[in-house]
Amino acid sequence: MIGAQPGPARAPGPGNLEQRVVLVRHGETEWSRIGRHTGRTDIPLDRAGEAQARLLGPRLAEWTFSAVLYSPLQRARRTCELAGLMAGALPDPDMQEWAYGAYEGRTADEIRADRPGWVIWKDGVAGGETLADVGRRADSVIERVRGVAGDVALFAHGHFLRILTARWCDLPALTAESLALSPAAVSVLGYEREDPAIWLWNDISHLTGGQP
């Protein structure tokens, strides 16, 4: 199975069980708006995306972060900056988006014209990373995050954060197929007792004036 992933990401250590990990998908870009697969193409936020990123600041103010990590791609970096969390933040190359290879910049409909019924989670990409490759990068990030004593913010990308969430919960990376994530959404990972858990998912109330 393409989504197979060996073993749990890492068991939590003592003292970590109160930790919250706040996931922030970057704001809108021209390509995300029209559904183009945007892996390593380093395109900026569009005007709406910049406005979304600014609205993240008040939403994230309820946490005091011991560490802030961001994908070095400019759409994630700029989201972190406009949200007011760039001071002391660090880039993490492992948090870059899935490398889509030949499917970079193409929509699902365009890809399905060549591969009818194509689904990225089950069929993968041509000439890029496998789902398991991205899962291994997510595991590496999780290991570093669990080494931080306090809360952590991660600014990254839709597919990557979905896969990281699956792996946080010790689930196969393929589980991420069921975790839709909007631009500039906030999600929260942590623990229920000793078990890794999702405490909040795809919150965009800061973008909609409190409306779901």
N, C-alpha and C positions, 0 to 999 in steps of 0.2 A: 504493500500500500504506500502511495506516495507520501501520505501524512504520518507514516510511522515514525516514532521518536523513541529511542531507547531510554528507559529509566526516568525517574523524576528529575526535575531541574536541580533541586538541592533541598534537603530538609532544613527547616528554619532552626537557627541556633538559639540558645537561651538568651533572653533579653530582647529578642526581635518581635515578640508576639504582639506588641502594641504598635508596631510600625505601620504606617500608611504610605502607600506608594501612589502618587497622583500622576495619572497619565494624561497628557495633553496632546491631542492631534493638532498639527499645524492648521492655520487658517486657510481659507479658500485660495486656490490659484486658478489661472485660466484653464489649465488642463484638468484639474479636479472638478471644475464646474461642468465640463463637457464629457467627463468620464474617460479621459485618456490615461492610460497606465503611466504613472510618473514614478520611475524608480530612481535612477541616479542622475537624470537630467536636472540640472540645478536651476530651476526657474523660480522667480520671486512670487511672493504673495500678490494677489491683485488688490484693487482698492477695497473691495468687500472683505478680503482676508485680513488686511491691515486693521480695518475697523473691528473685526471679530477679535483679533489678538489684543487690542486695547481693552476690550470688554472682559478679557480674562483676568486682568489685574485685580479688580475688586472680588471676583469669584475666588481667586486663589489666596486672598489675604487672610483667610481663616486658618491657614497652616503656617507653621514656622518650619522651614525646610533645613535639614542638616546638610543636604546635598541637592544640587540641581544639575542634571545632565541633559544634553541636547544632541540631536543628530547634527553633524556639521553642514548638512545641506541647508541652503539659505532660507528655505521656507520654514524650517523648524527653528533655526537660529533666530530669525527675525520675529517669529511668534514669541519666543522666550524673551527677547529684548523688549518688545512692545507690551508684554505682560508684566514687565518690571522686575524680572528675575535674573537678568544677565549678570549682575554683580556676583562674582564668585562661582558662576556656572562654568561647567566644563564640557567640551565636546567629547562625544564617544562615537568613534567610527562604527562600532558594532550596531549602533542604533539607526543606521541608514536604512532606507526602504529596500524592499525586495528588488534585486537586480533582474529586470524583466527581459533582458537580452533582446531578441528580435521583436518582441512585443512592446518594447518601449515606445510610448507615444501613440499607441493604437487603442481604440476602444474595443470593448468586448464584441460588439456587433461586427466590427471590421475583422477581428480575429476569427469569428465564427463563419465568416464568408469563406475562409480557407479551411477551417476545422469545425464543421457543423457540430453543435452541441457542446462546444468547448467550455469547460469550467476550470478556472485557474487552480482551484484547490485540489482537484482530482487529476487534472491533465497536465499541470505544470506549464512551463514556458520553454521556448526554444532558445538555446544559447545563453541562458542566464542561470540564476540560482535555482536549486530545488527547494521545495518547502522544508525539507529536512535541514538544508543549509541555513535557512533563515531561522529555523528553530534552534539550531546550535548557537547562532549569534545571540538569540534571545536568552538562552540558558546562561551564556557568559555574562550578559547584563544583569540577569537576576542574581547570579552569584555575587557580583559586586554590590548590588543594591542591598542584599541581605547582610552584607558586611558593614553597613552604615547603622549607627545606633538609633538615629531618629528618622523622621519622615523624609521622603525623597520625591522630587518632581522629575518626570521624564517628558521631554518635548520631542516628539517624533512623528511617525507616519501611520496611516491607517492600517495597512496590512501588517506592518511590523508590530504595532501595538496590539493588534488582535492576536497575533501569534504569541507574543510575549505573555498575554493574559492567559491563553490556554496553557502555556508551559508553567506559569506561576501556579496554576491550579493542578499541576502534575498531570495534565491531559495531553493527548496527542496534538501536535500542531494543527492537524486537520480540523480540530474542534473550532478553530478560529473562523471557519466558514459561517458559523451561526452568530457571530458577534459583529453586527454592523456598527460602524463608527463614523460619525459626522465630522466635518471640518470644525476645528476649534472646540470640540467636545471635551469634557472633563470626565474622567473615570477614576475610581479609587479601588486599589487592591489592598488586602491586608490579611487578617486571620480571623477565623471564628474558633475560639479556643486555640488548639494547636494546628488547625487545618487551614491551609491557604484558601482564601475566599475573595470573591468580588463583592465589594460593599456598595459601589455605585457604578452605573454604566451609562455612557453616552449622554451625559447631562449637558443640555444646551440651554438651560433656563436663563443663563446670563446673556444669551443672544436674543432671547424672545421676551424679555421683560418679565420673567418668572413664569411664563406659560409653558406647559409641557410640549 
